[in-house]
Amino acid sequence: MNIPMVYVTAAWPKNEMMRQRQAAKYCRILYDAGCFPICPVLAVEPFLNDAVKEDHHKRREYAEELIRRSHLIVCCGDDEDSEMNYELAFGKKRGIISTTLDGIQEINWKKFLDS
């Protein structure tokens, strides 16, 4: 069974608890839409502190690797920030398609995965 891996990005809230709740909410919506959500907020933030320069650098490397392995990038929420724009630009350079959370339901996954 092919399940599309999608990288989840957003202009995340500064508050850690709110950020994780929002990330979990977005991931659930994507899961319900038939995707395998990959979200660095839930995958790497629990053990990397972005305020520490070395951790920030590692988190970005991990995010880049997750983007490389994803079928597409999903932009969640109405806002954008520099980190989100960086991730989108990184994906675009590698030919990774991006869409919004609303647009995810428009995709014909069978056709997308067969191409």
Sine and cosine of phi, psi and omega as CSV:
sin_phi,cos_phi,sin_psi,cos_psi,sin_omega,cos_omega
0.00,0.00,0.78,-0.63,0.07,-1.00
-1.00,-0.08,0.84,-0.54,0.09,-1.00
-0.88,-0.47,0.83,-0.55,-0.04,-1.00
-0.92,0.39,0.79,-0.61,0.08,-1.00
-1.00,0.07,0.82,-0.57,-0.02,-1.00
-0.85,-0.53,0.73,-0.68,0.04,-1.00
-1.00,0.08,0.78,-0.63,-0.08,-1.00
-0.98,-0.19,0.85,-0.53,0.06,-1.00
-0.76,-0.65,0.42,-0.91,0.02,-1.00
-0.25,-0.97,0.19,-0.98,0.19,-0.98
-1.00,0.09,1.00,0.02,-0.15,-0.99
-0.94,0.35,0.57,-0.82,0.08,-1.00
-0.89,0.46,0.44,-0.90,0.02,-1.00
-0.94,0.35,-0.58,0.82,-0.02,-1.00
-0.93,0.36,0.83,-0.55,-0.08,-1.00
-0.86,0.50,-0.70,0.72,-0.03,-1.00
-0.90,0.43,-0.70,0.71,0.02,-1.00
-0.90,0.44,-0.64,0.77,0.00,-1.00
-0.88,0.47,-0.72,0.69,-0.02,-1.00
-0.93,0.37,-0.62,0.78,0.06,-1.00
-0.89,0.46,-0.70,0.72,-0.01,-1.00
-0.91,0.42,-0.67,0.74,0.02,-1.00
-0.88,0.47,-0.69,0.72,0.02,-1.00
-0.89,0.46,-0.63,0.78,0.02,-1.00
-0.89,0.45,-0.74,0.67,0.01,-1.00
-0.88,0.47,-0.69,0.73,-0.01,-1.00
-0.89,0.45,-0.60,0.80,0.02,-1.00
-0.91,0.41,-0.67,0.74,0.03,-1.00
-0.87,0.49,-0.69,0.72,0.01,-1.00
-0.92,0.38,-0.64,0.77,0.06,-1.00
-0.86,0.50,-0.73,0.69,0.01,-1.00
-0.89,0.45,-0.42,0.91,0.03,-1.00
-1.00,0.10,0.02,1.00,0.05,-1.00
1.00,-0.09,0.31,0.95,-0.03,-1.00
-0.96,-0.28,0.26,-0.97,0.15,-0.99
-0.95,-0.31,0.99,-0.13,-0.05,-1.00
-0.96,0.27,0.72,-0.70,0.07,-1.00
-0.89,-0.45,0.93,-0.37,-0.10,-0.99
-0.79,-0.62,0.90,-0.44,-0.02,-1.00
-0.89,0.45,-0.45,0.90,0.04,-1.00
-0.87,0.49,-0.63,0.78,-0.01,-1.00
-1.00,-0.03,-0.45,0.89,-0.11,-0.99
-1.00,0.05,-0.62,0.78,-0.09,-1.00
-0.83,-0.56,-0.39,0.92,-0.02,-1.00
-0.88,0.48,-0.54,0.84,0.00,-1.00
-0.86,0.50,-0.39,0.92,-0.01,-1.00
-0.86,-0.50,-0.04,1.00,0.09,-1.00
-0.88,-0.47,0.74,-0.68,-0.01,-1.00
-0.99,-0.17,0.94,-0.34,-0.06,-1.00
-0.88,0.47,-0.35,0.94,0.02,-1.00
-0.96,0.28,-0.33,0.95,0.05,-1.00
-1.00,0.00,0.84,-0.54,-0.12,-0.99
-0.80,0.61,-0.74,0.68,-0.01,-1.00
-0.90,0.44,-0.66,0.75,0.04,-1.00
-0.91,0.42,-0.65,0.76,0.02,-1.00
-0.87,0.50,-0.70,0.71,0.01,-1.00
-0.88,0.47,-0.70,0.71,0.02,-1.00
-0.90,0.43,-0.66,0.75,0.01,-1.00
-0.87,0.49,-0.65,0.76,0.01,-1.00
-0.92,0.39,-0.64,0.77,0.07,-1.00
-0.88,0.48,-0.68,0.73,0.03,-1.00
-0.89,0.45,-0.67,0.74,0.02,-1.00
-0.88,0.48,-0.68,0.74,0.02,-1.00
-0.88,0.47,-0.66,0.75,0.02,-1.00
-0.91,0.41,-0.65,0.76,0.03,-1.00
-0.90,0.43,-0.62,0.79,0.05,-1.00
-0.90,0.44,-0.71,0.71,0.01,-1.00
-0.84,0.55,-0.57,0.82,-0.08,-1.00
-1.00,0.04,-0.12,0.99,-0.07,-1.00
-1.00,-0.01,0.46,-0.89,0.09,-1.00
-0.97,0.25,-0.57,0.82,0.03,-1.00
-0.36,-0.93,0.20,-0.98,0.03,-1.00
-0.95,-0.31,0.73,-0.69,0.04,-1.00
-0.92,-0.38,0.85,-0.52,0.04,-1.00
-1.00,-0.02,0.85,-0.53,-0.05,-1.00
-0.94,-0.35,0.52,-0.85,0.03,-1.00
1.00,0.08,0.07,-1.00,-0.06,-1.00
-0.99,-0.14,-0.25,0.97,-0.07,-1.00
-0.98,-0.19,0.19,-0.98,0.10,-1.00
-0.64,-0.77,0.38,-0.92,0.06,-1.00
-0.60,-0.80,0.03,-1.00,-0.09,-1.00
-0.91,0.42,-0.58,0.81,0.00,-1.00
-0.92,0.39,-0.67,0.74,0.04,-1.00
-0.89,0.46,-0.70,0.72,0.01,-1.00
-0.90,0.44,-0.60,0.80,0.06,-1.00
-0.88,0.47,-0.73,0.68,-0.02,-1.00
-0.89,0.46,-0.65,0.76,0.03,-1.00
-0.90,0.43,-0.69,0.73,0.01,-1.00
-0.91,0.41,-0.65,0.76,0.04,-1.00
-0.87,0.50,-0.73,0.69,0.02,-1.00
-0.90,0.43,-0.67,0.74,-0.02,-1.00
-0.87,0.50,-0.66,0.75,0.02,-1.00
-0.88,0.48,-0.43,0.91,-0.02,-1.00
-0.98,-0.20,0.14,0.99,0.06,-1.00
0.97,0.22,0.34,0.94,0.02,-1.00
-1.00,0.09,0.82,-0.58,0.01,-1.00
-0.95,0.31,0.58,-0.81,0.10,-1.00
-0.85,-0.53,0.48,-0.87,0.03,-1.00
-0.50,-0.87,0.04,-1.00,0.05,-1.00
-0.99,-0.14,0.18,-0.98,0.06,-1.00
-0.88,0.48,-0.65,0.76,0.05,-1.00
-0.90,0.43,-0.63,0.78,-0.04,-1.00
-0.95,0.32,-0.32,0.95,-0.05,-1.00
-0.88,0.48,-0.51,0.86,-0.03,-1.00
-0.98,0.20,-0.16,0.99,0.02,-1.00
-1.00,0.06,-0.20,0.98,-0.11,-0.99
-0.99,0.13,0.72,-0.70,0.13,-0.99
-1.00,0.02,0.99,-0.14,-0.13,-0.99
-0.87,0.49,-0.63,0.77,-0.02,-1.00
-0.88,0.48,-0.74,0.68,0.00,-1.00
-0.91,0.42,-0.67,0.74,-0.03,-1.00
-0.88,0.47,-0.72,0.70,-0.06,-1.00
-0.97,0.26,-0.42,0.91,0.01,-1.00
-0.99,0.16,-0.26,0.97,-0.06,-1.00
-0.99,0.15,0.00,0.00,0.00,0.00
